[in-house]
Amino acid sequence: MALNVITADNLNFKYEESTEGIYDVSFNVEEGSVVLLTGNSGSGKSTLLKCLNGLIPFVTDGELSGDLLFTGDKYSELKMHKLNKSIGSVFQNPRSQFFTDNTTAEIVFPLENYGYSKAEMVKRIDELKEEFGLSELLDRDIYTLSSGERQMIALACSVSMKQKVLLFDEPSANLDYGNAMKLGKIIQKLKEEGYSIIVADHRFYYLNGIIDKVLFMDHGKLKVCDSEEEFKNGAYDTRSFDIFKLDIPFAHSEIKSEVVAKLENVSYKNILHDINLKLNKGEIAVLVGNNGAGKTTLAKAMCESIKPESGKVDIKDVPFFIMQDPDYQLFGTSVINELSLVKDDIKEIKECLDYLGLLPYRHKHPFALSGGQKQRLQIAMAMLCDRDVIIFDEPTSGLDIYSMKSVSEEILKLKEKAGILVISHDYEFIRHIADRIVYLEDGKIAEDFYLDENTLSKLNHIFIKMQEDRCNEKNQD
């Protein structure tokens, strides 16, 4: 009989000055198992993870009750440093858990803190380099990496001391399809080596066939499915396990002939090479490609926030750029104040907030919102802006099926007044919104086509190719 590494019995937590939390949560995690923790945004997944990694109650204030055990010992009786040596975590935003600005230094940082020798650290780096395919990411400035590349560094950090329990919070949110599938293979290998892994995620196609148990959160309550099949056969409206079998209508549009942005022979450093791209009013063009392919750099060139080394950017109006990380562009003292920086019409702002379900939070500081709420706030900014070009960088990272569909509907409405460029790895989201697919590979546009029943196979082939590319990278290591 397998050992229970984590046991929760009637676990409760309520945040200070809030009714949000988790209630009467009971489950166990067996040694060498993969557990999927899922549920809608705000259902309590991150709260439960904070209980499991010790941030609650050591860092986050609130009222905690019930029993939580690690290999039979009560969490309350364990020192934080002992938990850290046994439990590795990857936060939803990897940037928030980095302590250095160098990738190699970051990976060995916990080893240094626990007194490992230099020889042991070098040996562990070599092992992680092989396991995660990190050849091109070592000894790099963390803040020059793409968000997906930073995610891979965070994943490697989480197992640097061979912690036997791993907690992943939205690990696929910023990963391209190839890296997500590679992550699935890594998790399967870790499982075979005896690791116990809890993955909190909305997207789980990369875990298909390796899940032992599903913890489904709903408004702070827990439903336990004792197998992957039980979860698949349940009445849960969630993201798909098999994304290529989705039956989604194509987002056909009557594309206007008005060109609102044009890039001609644009090159930038060693990232973009001879980019030629036109964006029309009334269309949604989705930019796809591997992490680090140059997608965000292309968007910045279109915004003229970086100056190309050669070529020309012809843009009718300064684009409104919705960044991947909301924290970079939230400046207001409250939600309603944030939107007043975009448009000076309180009545319209309140109507927009009400439409997006944010009106109750109008007086909250933007940084006090959840990740999903921040993304909806960004959507509100885009809805209120009067621009001919709107750019979204991964607007559905970390969103559940309902929030993703809601964002899709809002972006579809936005194209009535603008040309929309969307950077995304989210296949389901792409199928809902895309008029056109632009595939960026090694800094060049490799494919540019309108998406319909005749070209769907092209999109599928691109995603499969991204997976093959990641496999080849590891083979080369």
Helices and strands as residue ranges (DSSP letters): E 4-15, E 21-30, E 34-39, H 45-53, H 55-58, E 62-70, E 73-74, G 75-77, H 80-86, E 87-90, G 94-97, H 103-113, H 118-132, G 142-144, H 147-158, E 165-169, H 177-192, E 196-200, G 205-207, E 213-218, E 221-225, H 228-232, G 243-245, E 259-268, E 272-280, E 284-288, H 295-303, E 310-315, E 320-322, G 326-328, H 335-340, H 346-355, G 359-361, G 366-368, H 371-384, E 389-393, H 401-414, E 419-423, H 427-433, E 436-441, E 444-450, H 456-476
